[in-house]
Amino acid sequence: DGGITQSPKYLFRKEGQNVTLSCEQNLNHDAMYWYRQDPGQGLRLIYYSQIVNDFQKGDIAEGYSVSREKKESFPLTVTSAQKNPTAFYLCASSLDRGSSYNSPLHFGNGTRLTVT
Amino acid sequence: GENVEQHPSTLSVQEGDSAVIKCTYSDSASNYFPWYKQELGKRPQLIIDIRSNVGEKKDQRIAVTLNKTAKHFSLHITETQPEDSAVYFCAASDAGNMLTFGGGTRLMVKP
């Protein structure tokens, strides 16, 4: 399960600053995802990437940006345009494009971002 | 798009009792239904999943049932133990293999 590494575990930023969350995987998975988790709520998809140099917006992409220059890496930038950035951010990957019985989602340990 | 609703949001049971969590989905084309367990401060982990061509799947103390006609699926945990205490998420994968998650159920098993 140690195939997806998110860093740092805790991150504190001042309002108005951009911040980048790291996500690295050594599972040789094609697809990678970013989810946001708020207290008492489910997981909401921010962005996903099915192949290198390509990514798509999820349900709540506003105020976020991503890049996928390498298969192993999918960093997420939380910009100052995100109105409520304080949350728990989870990175995930799957073997194939999308999640299925043969290609389940694997999650990283998450980064808890606090913006004050 | 797909919409997944999960109930109850919290569930408290006595150790040894059974727990049942239910989810409904909206997209009849959804074909994959995983369940994830998330312990406090940790990552969600896949505990069981089922494909749309299967009605029931069991793995030791946990089982999942699927009713495609009614578009709902359930997680059953028997002989609950304190270590089962966690947040459980259901999800449904649409024809494009994108997962939509339910809102989560906080299960508390009292010793």
Interface residues (C-beta under 8 A of the other chain):
Chain A: D1 G40 Q41 G42 L43 R44 L45 Y48 L90 D96 R97 G98 S99 S100 Y101 S103 P104 L105 H106 F107 G108 N109 G110
Chain B: V4 Q6 S9 N31 Y32 P34 Y36 K42 R43 P44 Q45 L46 D49 R51 F89 A91 S93 G96 N97 M98 L99 F101 G102 G103 G104
